[in-house]
Amino acid sequence: MMTDTLLVKTHYDSLTRVAEIVFHRESVLNAINVQLASEFAAVVDELYNRSDVRCLVIRGAGRAFMAGGDVAEFVAAGESTPAVVDKLLDALNPTILKLRAMPCPVLAVCQGAVAGAGLSLLAACDLVIAADSSRFMMAYDKIGGPPDCGGSYLLSQLLGERLVNELMFTGAVWTAAEAKQNGLVSRIVNSEEILACTEEWVEQLAAGPTKAYAAYKNLRNSRYDHSLETHLEIERKAFKVCSLSADFREGTAAFSERRPAKFIGR
């Protein structure tokens, strides 16, 4: 499926099911406007409700992942900019929550500029593959605004307050190596090899125990909502539920028989 701003692909075989969302505003480095935000939200909402998707890949077409918000749209709006911001965030805020809670791994694949809302979206994903050409920046300081799309929350969780302060207050631009060192990126690959490396990792993720991944993500997301004592009991309940799954039976049998497990995501 292709819209004016997105390309959506799905790949299926007998066991693995992968969905891929590609931002497709190459002429403006995939800067996010109201249309892109709305179409992205609709696709994520549809995928969130599909139990057959076992890995979601998000990437940008062309030379960038996403160069932040579409500043031209703000300039054109003038005094009506707050209304444009509401339209953007009415679409994106629920989408950020769905990406965090998506019951499968969410993998971001980035190259070139990762800035502003693009950086926030990256932080909402579970894993990140970055081309060695990638550059990461807050960029909100350039337009005189604070982070949105969860940037001030998720980035602080990932990196710690001091590093996010540096990005925001000094306009620092990180290389892929710096982003990896600071905990923003999972893997760095050569630009020419990024699609092949992505395919290899996606194959592994989509063949994994999806039900267990979903339980882990729920535990991860709720860890600040209660005490350790309470969290231990929530972990107990989650493990007991997963212990009744087909994947758990297959995983324990494969471990005992010293063979690779063949998970089906249930």
Secondary structure, 3 states (H helix, E strand, C coil): CECCCEEEEEEECCCCEEEEEEECCHHHCCCECHHHHHHHHHHHHHHHCCCCCCEEEEEECCCCCEECECHHHHHHHHHHHHHHHHHHHHHHHHHHHHHHHCCCCEEEEECCEEECHHHHHHHHCCEEEEECCCEEECCHHHHCCCCCCCHHHHHHHHHCHHHHHHHHHHCCEEEHHHHHHCCCCCEEECHHHHHHHHHHHHHHHHCCCHHHHHHHHHHHHCCCCCCHHHHHHHHHHHHHHHCCCHHHHHHHHHHHHCCCCCCCCC
